[in-house]
Amino acid sequence: MTTRILICDDSALARKQMARALPAGLADTIVFANNGVEALDKLRAREADLMFLDLNMPEMDGYEVLEHALAEDLPIMTIVVSGDIQPEARERVRKLGAIDFIKKPTDLAVVLSLLAEYGFYRPGDLESAALSDSELNPGNESQVQEISVSLNDYLQEISNVAMGRSSDLLARLLRVFVKQPIPKVAFIANSELHMAISAAHDSDTYSAVCQGFTGAGIAGEALLLFADASFREMAELLHYEALEGESVNVEVLMDMSSILFGAFLKGIGDQLDLKLGLGHPSVLGQHQQITELLDHHNSREEQLLCIEISYTLDERNIQCDMLVLLTEDSVPFLEQRLQYLTD
């Protein structure tokens, strides 16, 4: 007995990896959705029995899809596949009807175990090897082959996974829920960097810390832009004895950068199969607007791959932006890794 499967993810790379993680012969139909709106249309048309659902998507996220499916009593079994691994995220999706949760990047053994647990697959009945494009049923083969993955999409997906790790660490340390944005990826000139940052047009002032990193074939720096208005509340969450003052602000910057940079860059390195060496963090500036904090980039002509993540804490007036800036020289290595994953 085969199953009709829907894979819903805004990442082309994630859709392709999920399809390839399914055992050969499991599905006679695999359909794809780029976002929650498309997924709901397919569910209402009764096009699937089992859905693999991402949480972090534009237009309509995975939580909203689950809410609609529950409210409309749509006949679908859902396994969430997400980079957001916070305990509260897992709890929320189960309350909304998801039968289980898989963390990204997708692990074939975990997928097979869950499929067997819920009666979709029995070892021995189907090939246990992951699907390759050539092994897909004729109706699905062309669909997966047509999923093209750009370098931006690749970076967005690995950033999404790395962001999930850093958010999970922050959530556990502070006992809060960290809202997961969609990482922004852009190839821009140094001099244009301030125009690409979401917070650049705010009138608020920020303080910043930066930390360089290098690896085999890759180099760059990470910047944390922390809103000055968030310092006191963050100091409270970190249980500091003193809540105000310049020394406290610097301590908040250093603690936050240690938490977010360390987990995020390790997550990136693990996915690229390399160890990143980290430089010493340093305060870039305090109580300035974004354009002033990024002035040191304006005189450099180099193009950068910029990854931006805006962290916000649920029910807290705390916001900070993390920028990961990759050098032009890193592009060939990243393109090679992308080619390896998609072949």
C-alpha positions in Angstrom: 0.0 0.0 0.0 1.4 3.4 -1.0 0.8 6.8 0.5 0.1 10.2 -1.0 2.6 12.6 0.5 2.7 16.4 0.7 6.0 18.1 1.4 5.5 21.7 2.5 8.6 23.9 2.8 9.6 27.3 1.5 13.1 26.0 0.9 13.8 24.3 -2.4 16.7 22.5 -0.8 14.6 21.2 2.1 11.9 20.0 -0.2 14.5 18.1 -2.3 16.2 16.6 0.8 12.9 15.5 2.3 11.8 13.8 -0.9 15.1 11.9 -1.1 14.8 10.8 2.5 11.7 8.8 1.7 12.1 5.0 1.1 11.7 4.0 -2.5 8.2 2.7 -3.2 6.6 4.4 -0.2 4.6 7.0 -2.2 2.8 6.8 -5.5 2.3 10.5 -5.4 4.5 13.2 -3.9 3.3 16.8 -4.2 5.0 20.0 -3.0 3.9 23.3 -1.5 6.1 26.4 -1.2 4.1 27.8 1.7 1.2 27.2 4.0 -1.4 28.7 1.6 -0.5 26.3 -1.1 -0.4 23.4 1.4 -4.0 24.2 2.6 -5.3 24.3 -1.0 -3.9 20.8 -1.6 -5.2 19.5 1.8 -8.7 20.8 1.0 -8.5 19.1 -2.4 -7.7 15.8 -0.5 -4.4 15.4 -2.4 -2.4 13.8 0.5 -2.6 11.4 3.4 0.6 12.4 5.1 2.2 15.8 5.2 5.8 16.8 6.1 5.4 20.4 7.3 8.0 23.2 7.9 7.2 25.8 10.5 9.1 28.9 9.4 7.5 30.1 6.1 6.3 33.3 4.5 2.6 34.1 3.8 1.4 31.4 6.2 3.6 29.5 8.6 3.3 25.9 9.8 1.5 26.8 13.0 -1.2 28.5 11.0 -1.5 25.5 8.7 -2.0 23.2 11.7 -4.6 25.6 13.1 -6.6 25.6 9.9 -6.3 21.8 9.4 -7.6 21.3 13.0 -10.4 23.8 12.7 -11.6 22.5 9.3 -11.1 18.8 10.4 -9.0 18.1 7.3 -8.0 14.4 7.1 -4.3 14.6 7.2 -1.5 13.2 9.4 1.3 15.7 9.9 4.9 15.3 10.8 6.6 18.7 11.4 10.1 19.1 10.0 11.8 22.2 11.4 15.0 23.9 12.4 13.2 25.4 15.3 13.9 22.8 18.0 12.8 24.8 21.1 10.9 22.6 23.5 7.9 25.0 23.3 7.8 24.7 19.5 7.5 20.9 19.8 4.8 21.3 22.5 2.8 23.8 20.4 2.7 21.7 17.2 1.6 18.6 19.2 -1.3 20.5 20.7 -2.3 21.6 17.2 -2.5 18.0 16.0 1.0 17.1 14.6 1.7 13.5 15.2 5.5 14.0 15.6 8.5 16.3 15.0 11.7 15.9 13.1 14.5 18.3 13.4 16.4 19.6 10.4 18.6 18.6 8.6 16.5 15.5 7.8 18.0 12.2 9.1 17.0 9.2 7.0 17.0 6.8 10.0 14.7 9.1 12.0 12.3 9.4 9.0 12.2 5.6 8.5 11.6 5.0 12.2 8.7 7.4 12.4 7.1 6.0 9.1 7.4 2.5 10.6 6.0 3.7 14.0 2.9 5.2 12.3 2.2 2.3 9.9 3.3 3.9 6.7 6.4 1.6 6.3 7.5 -1.8 7.3 11.2 -2.8 6.9 11.5 -5.4 4.2 8.3 -4.3 2.3 10.1 -1.4 0.7 13.6 -0.5 -0.2 15.3 1.1 2.8 17.6 3.2 0.7 16.7 6.9 0.3 15.2 8.0 -2.9 17.5 9.2 -5.6 16.0 11.2 -8.5 16.3 8.1 -10.8 14.4 5.9 -8.2 11.4 8.1 -8.0 8.2 6.9 -9.6 7.8 8.4 -13.1 5.2 10.9 -12.0 7.4 12.2 -9.2 10.8 12.0 -10.8 10.5 15.1 -13.0 9.1 17.1 -10.1 12.1 16.5 -7.8 14.6 17.0 -10.7 13.0 20.3 -11.5 13.5 21.6 -8.0 16.5 23.9 -8.6 18.4 25.2 -5.6 20.2 28.6 -5.6 23.1 29.6 -3.4 20.8 32.0 -1.6 18.3 29.2 -0.9 21.1 27.0 0.3 22.4 29.6 2.7 18.9 30.5 3.9 18.2 26.8 4.8 21.5 26.2 6.6 21.0 29.5 8.4 17.5 28.4 9.4 18.9 25.3 11.0 21.7 27.1 12.7 19.3 29.8 13.9 17.2 27.0 15.4 20.1 25.8 17.5 21.0 29.3 18.8 17.4 30.1 19.6 17.0 26.8 21.4 20.0 27.6 23.6 18.7 31.1 24.3 15.3 29.8 25.1 16.6 27.2 27.5 18.9 29.6 29.3 16.4 32.4 29.6 13.2 30.2 29.8 11.5 32.2 27.1 10.2 31.4 23.6 12.2 32.9 20.7 10.2 33.9 17.7 11.8 32.4 14.5 12.1 34.8 11.6 13.0 33.8 8.1 16.7 34.5 7.6 17.4 37.1 4.9 20.2 36.4 2.5 21.6 39.0 0.1 24.8 39.4 -2.0 25.6 43.1 -1.5 28.5 45.6 -1.6 30.1 46.6 1.7 29.1 50.2 1.1 25.4 49.1 0.7 25.3 47.0 3.9 23.5 49.6 6.1 20.7 49.9 3.5 20.1 46.1 3.6 19.6 45.8 7.3 16.0 45.7 8.6 16.6 48.0 11.6 18.7 50.6 9.6 15.7 53.0 9.2 14.8 52.9 12.9 15.3 56.0 15.0 16.4 53.8 17.9 20.1 53.6 18.8 22.0 50.3 19.0 25.2 48.9 20.4 27.2 46.3 18.5 29.8 43.6 19.0 31.6 41.8 16.2 33.6 38.5 16.0 35.6 37.2 13.1 35.7 33.5 12.0 37.6 31.4 9.5 37.5 27.9 8.2 38.9 25.9 5.3 37.6 27.9 2.3 35.4 30.3 4.3 35.9 33.5 6.3 33.8 36.3 7.6 32.6 38.1 10.7 29.5 38.0 12.8 27.9 41.2 14.2 25.3 41.5 16.9 23.3 44.7 16.8 21.5 45.1 20.1 18.8 47.8 20.7 19.7 50.0 23.6 16.1 50.0 24.8 16.5 46.2 25.4 19.4 46.3 27.8 17.6 46.6 31.1 15.1 43.8 30.4 17.9 41.5 29.1 19.9 42.2 32.2 16.9 41.1 34.3 16.6 37.9 32.3 20.3 37.2 32.7 19.8 37.7 36.5 22.5 40.4 36.9 22.7 42.1 40.2 23.0 45.6 38.6 20.6 46.3 35.7 21.9 49.6 34.4 25.2 51.3 33.5 27.8 51.0 30.7 29.6 48.1 32.2 26.3 46.2 32.4 25.5 47.0 28.8 28.9 45.7 27.7 28.4 42.5 29.7 25.0 42.0 28.1 26.5 42.4 24.6 29.3 40.0 25.4 27.0 37.4 26.9 24.5 37.6 24.1 27.2 37.4 21.4 28.7 34.4 23.2 25.3 32.6 23.2 24.2 33.4 19.7 27.5 33.5 17.8 28.8 30.3 19.3 25.7 28.2 18.7 24.9 29.7 15.2 28.4 29.4 13.8 28.8 25.9 15.2 25.5 25.0 13.5 26.8 26.5 10.2 30.1 24.7 10.5 28.5 21.3 11.3 26.4 21.5 8.2 29.4 22.5 6.0 31.4 19.8 7.6 34.2 22.1 8.8 35.4 23.6 12.1 35.3 27.3 12.3 37.9 29.1 14.3 36.5 32.1 16.2 38.4 35.4 16.8 38.1 37.4 20.0 34.8 39.4 20.2 35.1 43.2 20.4 32.6 46.0 20.9 32.1 47.8 17.6 30.3 50.8 19.0 27.6 51.9 21.5 24.5 54.0 21.5 24.6 54.8 17.8 22.3 54.4 14.8 22.8 51.4 12.5 24.4 53.5 9.8 27.1 54.8 12.1 27.8 51.4 13.5 28.4 50.0 10.0 30.6 53.0 8.9 33.8 50.9 9.0 32.4 48.8 6.0 31.8 51.8 3.7 35.4 52.2 2.7 35.8 48.6 1.6 34.8 47.7 -2.0 34.4 44.0 -1.4 31.1 42.2 -2.1 29.6 40.3 0.8 27.2 37.5 1.3 25.0 38.9 4.2 22.8 36.7 6.3 20.5 38.7 8.7 18.5 37.2 11.5 16.2 39.4 13.7 15.8 37.7 17.1 12.7 38.7 19.2 11.6 37.2 22.5 8.0 36.3 23.0 6.2 38.8 25.3 9.4 40.7 25.9 10.5 44.1 24.6 13.9 42.7 23.5 15.2 42.7 19.9 18.6 42.2 18.4 19.8 41.6 14.8 22.6 39.2 14.0 24.5 39.7 10.8 26.8 37.0 9.4 29.0 38.5 6.6 30.8 36.1 4.4 33.6 37.2 2.1 33.6 37.0 -1.7 36.4 34.3 -1.4 34.0 32.1 0.5 31.6 31.7 -2.5 33.5 29.0 -4.5 33.5 26.7 -1.4 29.8 27.3 -0.7 28.9 26.6 -4.3 30.9 23.4 -4.2 29.0 22.3 -1.1 25.7 23.1 -2.7 26.6 21.1 -5.8 27.5 18.1 -3.6 24.2 18.2 -1.8 22.0 18.6 -4.8 23.7 16.1 -7.2 
